[in-house]
């Protein structure tokens, strides 16, 4: 079969290895997003794809190399930054504990690895129920919240966050960020609405 154009990439599956850890069978589209957003830098990762004779440097693969030239725009130029009083915690450098609420286990793993390496304490929840249980125990300095969770709308958690803390910085990260959703989030006190896929530098810039 001969593939033409960029759409064929979506049909490929890759294994991605960081050091000794391997994340299995991600789609070509997701791998593109990780490269564009800076989650994968040249020299950091090797990949395995069916038909290859072994692990290859991802930046040296013909179908992936062009995506290393695409960079994520700086945070200051992102239209979805929504300044609110709750940003003061980030501006003062007081972020230490972070709760990530997302049902994408690969994203949770990547952010956990990256933010823990940067010295932050990160807890993850894949459902609203688990997020609410964690919030009942302690108030994080920052919550990164997905919109679509297996047991409901992520924004319905915001009142529970505000009940335990009025200072927690709330960021929504979603691939479904319509203008209406962003306006609704802003009205509920969300500081940033981040479009997926995004790089770790986006989160670090918000924290800083």
PADREN-973944 format. One record per residue (C-alpha): x, y, z; chain; residue number from 1. Coordinates in steps of 0.001 Angstrom, whole numbers, always signed. Layout:
<rs>
<r u="X" v="Y" w="Z" chaine="A" num="NUM"/>
...
</rs>
This chain:
<rs>
<r u="+0" v="+0" w="+0" chaine="A" num="1"/>
<r u="+1294" v="+3480" w="-855" chaine="A" num="2"/>
<r u="+453" v="+6330" w="+1522" chaine="A" num="3"/>
<r u="+180" v="+9854" w="+157" chaine="A" num="4"/>
<r u="+99" v="+13129" w="+2045" chaine="A" num="5"/>
<r u="+365" v="+13670" w="+5827" chaine="A" num="6"/>
<r u="-2759" v="+11733" w="+6814" chaine="A" num="7"/>
<r u="-969" v="+8375" w="+6680" chaine="A" num="8"/>
<r u="+955" v="+9316" w="+9826" chaine="A" num="9"/>
<r u="-2195" v="+8965" w="+11882" chaine="A" num="10"/>
<r u="-2395" v="+5275" w="+10993" chaine="A" num="11"/>
<r u="+1068" v="+4432" w="+12361" chaine="A" num="12"/>
<r u="+1770" v="+3289" w="+15900" chaine="A" num="13"/>
<r u="+5046" v="+3803" w="+17729" chaine="A" num="14"/>
<r u="+6671" v="+2670" w="+20950" chaine="A" num="15"/>
<r u="+8540" v="+5552" w="+22587" chaine="A" num="16"/>
<r u="+11408" v="+5024" w="+25029" chaine="A" num="17"/>
<r u="+12786" v="+7609" w="+27484" chaine="A" num="18"/>
<r u="+15833" v="+6047" w="+29133" chaine="A" num="19"/>
<r u="+14742" v="+2690" w="+30533" chaine="A" num="20"/>
<r u="+11021" v="+3487" w="+30345" chaine="A" num="21"/>
<r u="+8870" v="+2583" w="+27354" chaine="A" num="22"/>
<r u="+5425" v="+3923" w="+26522" chaine="A" num="23"/>
<r u="+3732" v="+1571" w="+24059" chaine="A" num="24"/>
<r u="+1702" v="+2158" w="+20925" chaine="A" num="25"/>
<r u="+1016" v="+5851" w="+20603" chaine="A" num="26"/>
<r u="-413" v="+7196" w="+17358" chaine="A" num="27"/>
<r u="+1562" v="+9114" w="+14793" chaine="A" num="28"/>
<r u="-590" v="+12191" w="+15386" chaine="A" num="29"/>
<r u="+138" v="+12166" w="+19122" chaine="A" num="30"/>
<r u="+3861" v="+11708" w="+18502" chaine="A" num="31"/>
<r u="+3799" v="+14692" w="+16138" chaine="A" num="32"/>
<r u="+2141" v="+16774" w="+18842" chaine="A" num="33"/>
<r u="+4727" v="+15799" w="+21440" chaine="A" num="34"/>
<r u="+7535" v="+16804" w="+19073" chaine="A" num="35"/>
<r u="+5938" v="+20118" w="+18065" chaine="A" num="36"/>
<r u="+5179" v="+21103" w="+21647" chaine="A" num="37"/>
<r u="+8651" v="+20278" w="+22913" chaine="A" num="38"/>
<r u="+7888" v="+17215" w="+25037" chaine="A" num="39"/>
<r u="+10330" v="+15312" w="+22836" chaine="A" num="40"/>
<r u="+13645" v="+17026" w="+22055" chaine="A" num="41"/>
<r u="+16312" v="+15819" w="+19656" chaine="A" num="42"/>
<r u="+18515" v="+13182" w="+21284" chaine="A" num="43"/>
<r u="+16161" v="+12452" w="+24205" chaine="A" num="44"/>
<r u="+14013" v="+9664" w="+22802" chaine="A" num="45"/>
<r u="+14218" v="+6599" w="+20589" chaine="A" num="46"/>
<r u="+11243" v="+4962" w="+18919" chaine="A" num="47"/>
<r u="+10277" v="+1546" w="+17607" chaine="A" num="48"/>
<r u="+7872" v="+1126" w="+14710" chaine="A" num="49"/>
<r u="+6746" v="-2091" w="+13079" chaine="A" num="50"/>
<r u="+9002" v="-2833" w="+10130" chaine="A" num="51"/>
<r u="+12097" v="-1193" w="+11591" chaine="A" num="52"/>
<r u="+15137" v="-3269" w="+12472" chaine="A" num="53"/>
<r u="+15527" v="-1705" w="+15909" chaine="A" num="54"/>
<r u="+15190" v="+1441" w="+17988" chaine="A" num="55"/>
<r u="+15797" v="+4644" w="+16034" chaine="A" num="56"/>
<r u="+16399" v="+8257" w="+17010" chaine="A" num="57"/>
<r u="+13064" v="+9891" w="+16484" chaine="A" num="58"/>
<r u="+14557" v="+13006" w="+14858" chaine="A" num="59"/>
<r u="+16292" v="+10866" w="+12230" chaine="A" num="60"/>
<r u="+13123" v="+9192" w="+10971" chaine="A" num="61"/>
<r u="+12061" v="+10547" w="+7607" chaine="A" num="62"/>
<r u="+8391" v="+10940" w="+8519" chaine="A" num="63"/>
<r u="+9095" v="+12647" w="+11870" chaine="A" num="64"/>
<r u="+12143" v="+14843" w="+11256" chaine="A" num="65"/>
<r u="+10151" v="+17806" w="+9795" chaine="A" num="66"/>
<r u="+8162" v="+18206" w="+13021" chaine="A" num="67"/>
<r u="+11287" v="+19180" w="+14980" chaine="A" num="68"/>
<r u="+11295" v="+22474" w="+13077" chaine="A" num="69"/>
<r u="+7861" v="+23434" w="+14393" chaine="A" num="70"/>
<r u="+7943" v="+25300" w="+17706" chaine="A" num="71"/>
<r u="+5187" v="+26100" w="+20179" chaine="A" num="72"/>
<r u="+4484" v="+29884" w="+20434" chaine="A" num="73"/>
<r u="+5678" v="+31625" w="+23622" chaine="A" num="74"/>
<r u="+3138" v="+31813" w="+26419" chaine="A" num="75"/>
<r u="+2955" v="+35604" w="+26200" chaine="A" num="76"/>
<r u="+1616" v="+35291" w="+22655" chaine="A" num="77"/>
<r u="-1002" v="+32689" w="+23488" chaine="A" num="78"/>
<r u="-4540" v="+34091" w="+23130" chaine="A" num="79"/>
<r u="-5870" v="+31797" w="+25846" chaine="A" num="80"/>
<r u="-4002" v="+33353" w="+28763" chaine="A" num="81"/>
<r u="-6712" v="+34792" w="+30995" chaine="A" num="82"/>
<r u="-5228" v="+36984" w="+33764" chaine="A" num="83"/>
<r u="-7171" v="+36836" w="+37007" chaine="A" num="84"/>
<r u="-6336" v="+37619" w="+40634" chaine="A" num="85"/>
<r u="-5651" v="+33928" w="+41184" chaine="A" num="86"/>
<r u="-2466" v="+34271" w="+39108" chaine="A" num="87"/>
<r u="-755" v="+36041" w="+42000" chaine="A" num="88"/>
<r u="+329" v="+32699" w="+43461" chaine="A" num="89"/>
<r u="+2292" v="+31868" w="+40316" chaine="A" num="90"/>
<r u="+3723" v="+35390" w="+40073" chaine="A" num="91"/>
<r u="+5005" v="+35139" w="+43637" chaine="A" num="92"/>
<r u="+6611" v="+31762" w="+42944" chaine="A" num="93"/>
<r u="+4585" v="+29944" w="+45596" chaine="A" num="94"/>
<r u="+3538" v="+26943" w="+43501" chaine="A" num="95"/>
<r u="+4770" v="+23750" w="+45158" chaine="A" num="96"/>
<r u="+1926" v="+21217" w="+44936" chaine="A" num="97"/>
<r u="+37" v="+20442" w="+41718" chaine="A" num="98"/>
<r u="-3020" v="+18299" w="+41025" chaine="A" num="99"/>
<r u="-3397" v="+17021" w="+37459" chaine="A" num="100"/>
<r u="-6894" v="+15825" w="+36595" chaine="A" num="101"/>
<r u="-6844" v="+14047" w="+33224" chaine="A" num="102"/>
<r u="-7865" v="+10627" w="+31925" chaine="A" num="103"/>
<r u="-4931" v="+10470" w="+29476" chaine="A" num="104"/>
<r u="-2545" v="+8244" w="+31399" chaine="A" num="105"/>
<r u="+370" v="+8973" w="+29065" chaine="A" num="106"/>
<r u="-11" v="+12711" w="+29667" chaine="A" num="107"/>
<r u="-193" v="+12150" w="+33431" chaine="A" num="108"/>
<r u="+2972" v="+10081" w="+33263" chaine="A" num="109"/>
<r u="+4864" v="+12643" w="+31180" chaine="A" num="110"/>
<r u="+3895" v="+15599" w="+33358" chaine="A" num="111"/>
<r u="+4584" v="+13650" w="+36540" chaine="A" num="112"/>
<r u="+8080" v="+12819" w="+35310" chaine="A" num="113"/>
<r u="+8817" v="+16343" w="+34105" chaine="A" num="114"/>
<r u="+7375" v="+18302" w="+37042" chaine="A" num="115"/>
<r u="+8798" v="+15966" w="+39672" chaine="A" num="116"/>
<r u="+12191" v="+16435" w="+38028" chaine="A" num="117"/>
<r u="+11693" v="+20204" w="+38378" chaine="A" num="118"/>
<r u="+11047" v="+19789" w="+42103" chaine="A" num="119"/>
<r u="+7250" v="+20042" w="+42249" chaine="A" num="120"/>
<r u="+4977" v="+17673" w="+44144" chaine="A" num="121"/>
<r u="+2401" v="+16319" w="+41705" chaine="A" num="122"/>
<r u="-673" v="+14155" w="+42276" chaine="A" num="123"/>
<r u="-2831" v="+12786" w="+39471" chaine="A" num="124"/>
<r u="-6487" v="+11845" w="+39164" chaine="A" num="125"/>
<r u="-8049" v="+10169" w="+36127" chaine="A" num="126"/>
<r u="-11655" v="+10792" w="+37234" chaine="A" num="127"/>
<r u="-13728" v="+13470" w="+38950" chaine="A" num="128"/>
<r u="-14324" v="+11114" w="+41838" chaine="A" num="129"/>
<r u="-10632" v="+10674" w="+42563" chaine="A" num="130"/>
<r u="-9978" v="+14403" w="+42120" chaine="A" num="131"/>
<r u="-12671" v="+15269" w="+44652" chaine="A" num="132"/>
<r u="-11229" v="+12732" w="+47093" chaine="A" num="133"/>
<r u="-7777" v="+14305" w="+46793" chaine="A" num="134"/>
<r u="-9193" v="+17817" w="+47181" chaine="A" num="135"/>
<r u="-10955" v="+16735" w="+50364" chaine="A" num="136"/>
<r u="-7553" v="+15880" w="+51864" chaine="A" num="137"/>
<r u="-5592" v="+18963" w="+50882" chaine="A" num="138"/>
<r u="-5684" v="+22080" w="+48703" chaine="A" num="139"/>
<r u="-3018" v="+22108" w="+45967" chaine="A" num="140"/>
<r u="-1361" v="+25322" w="+44852" chaine="A" num="141"/>
<r u="-2342" v="+24583" w="+41253" chaine="A" num="142"/>
<r u="-4845" v="+22373" w="+39419" chaine="A" num="143"/>
<r u="-4446" v="+21366" w="+35754" chaine="A" num="144"/>
<r u="-7871" v="+20200" w="+34662" chaine="A" num="145"/>
<r u="-9164" v="+18386" w="+31584" chaine="A" num="146"/>
<r u="-12680" v="+19137" w="+30346" chaine="A" num="147"/>
<r u="-13773" v="+15641" w="+29373" chaine="A" num="148"/>
<r u="-13446" v="+13033" w="+32123" chaine="A" num="149"/>
<r u="-14952" v="+9533" w="+32217" chaine="A" num="150"/>
<r u="-17436" v="+10525" w="+34919" chaine="A" num="151"/>
<r u="-18364" v="+14042" w="+33830" chaine="A" num="152"/>
<r u="-17357" v="+17586" w="+32921" chaine="A" num="153"/>
<r u="-14070" v="+18688" w="+34454" chaine="A" num="154"/>
<r u="-15315" v="+22226" w="+35052" chaine="A" num="155"/>
<r u="-17846" v="+20891" w="+37539" chaine="A" num="156"/>
<r u="-14888" v="+20330" w="+39886" chaine="A" num="157"/>
<r u="-14094" v="+24055" w="+40065" chaine="A" num="158"/>
<r u="-16603" v="+24837" w="+42877" chaine="A" num="159"/>
<r u="-15006" v="+22079" w="+44975" chaine="A" num="160"/>
<r u="-11571" v="+23587" w="+44355" chaine="A" num="161"/>
<r u="-12763" v="+27019" w="+45397" chaine="A" num="162"/>
<r u="-14428" v="+25553" w="+48480" chaine="A" num="163"/>
<r u="-11087" v="+24327" w="+49820" chaine="A" num="164"/>
<r u="-8986" v="+27232" w="+48537" chaine="A" num="165"/>
<r u="-9602" v="+30600" w="+46910" chaine="A" num="166"/>
<r u="-5905" v="+30913" w="+46015" chaine="A" num="167"/>
<r u="-5414" v="+27738" w="+43982" chaine="A" num="168"/>
<r u="-4362" v="+28524" w="+40418" chaine="A" num="169"/>
<r u="-6696" v="+26729" w="+37993" chaine="A" num="170"/>
<r u="-5649" v="+25880" w="+34434" chaine="A" num="171"/>
<r u="-7755" v="+23953" w="+31955" chaine="A" num="172"/>
<r u="-5944" v="+21853" w="+29342" chaine="A" num="173"/>
<r u="-8172" v="+20510" w="+26602" chaine="A" num="174"/>
<r u="-8312" v="+19639" w="+22927" chaine="A" num="175"/>
<r u="-11913" v="+20911" w="+22877" chaine="A" num="176"/>
<r u="-11395" v="+24564" w="+23729" chaine="A" num="177"/>
<r u="-14229" v="+26327" w="+21939" chaine="A" num="178"/>
<r u="-14630" v="+30077" w="+22359" chaine="A" num="179"/>
<r u="-17747" v="+29490" w="+24457" chaine="A" num="180"/>
<r u="-15907" v="+27077" w="+26776" chaine="A" num="181"/>
<r u="-13062" v="+29539" w="+27223" chaine="A" num="182"/>
<r u="-15467" v="+32328" w="+28130" chaine="A" num="183"/>
<r u="-17249" v="+30038" w="+30577" chaine="A" num="184"/>
<r u="-13938" v="+29056" w="+32141" chaine="A" num="185"/>
<r u="-12853" v="+32687" w="+32466" chaine="A" num="186"/>
<r u="-16112" v="+33544" w="+34212" chaine="A" num="187"/>
<r u="-15439" v="+30726" w="+36704" chaine="A" num="188"/>
<r u="-12015" v="+32124" w="+37607" chaine="A" num="189"/>
<r u="-9823" v="+29914" w="+35433" chaine="A" num="190"/>
<r u="-6447" v="+31590" w="+34919" chaine="A" num="191"/>
<r u="-5332" v="+29823" w="+31730" chaine="A" num="192"/>
<r u="-6960" v="+27698" w="+29055" chaine="A" num="193"/>
<r u="-4290" v="+25621" w="+27342" chaine="A" num="194"/>
<r u="-4953" v="+23894" w="+24037" chaine="A" num="195"/>
<r u="-3660" v="+20335" w="+23711" chaine="A" num="196"/>
<r u="-1113" v="+19265" w="+22763" chaine="A" num="197"/>
<r u="+1198" v="+21479" w="+24809" chaine="A" num="198"/>
<r u="+4787" v="+21358" w="+26008" chaine="A" num="199"/>
<r u="+6107" v="+21215" w="+29561" chaine="A" num="200"/>
<r u="+7514" v="+24732" w="+29073" chaine="A" num="201"/>
<r u="+3944" v="+26037" w="+28806" chaine="A" num="202"/>
<r u="+3164" v="+24729" w="+32298" chaine="A" num="203"/>
<r u="+6520" v="+25891" w="+33684" chaine="A" num="204"/>
<r u="+5987" v="+29389" w="+32306" chaine="A" num="205"/>
<r u="+2593" v="+29590" w="+34013" chaine="A" num="206"/>
<r u="+4102" v="+28423" w="+37316" chaine="A" num="207"/>
<r u="+6902" v="+30955" w="+37060" chaine="A" num="208"/>
</rs>
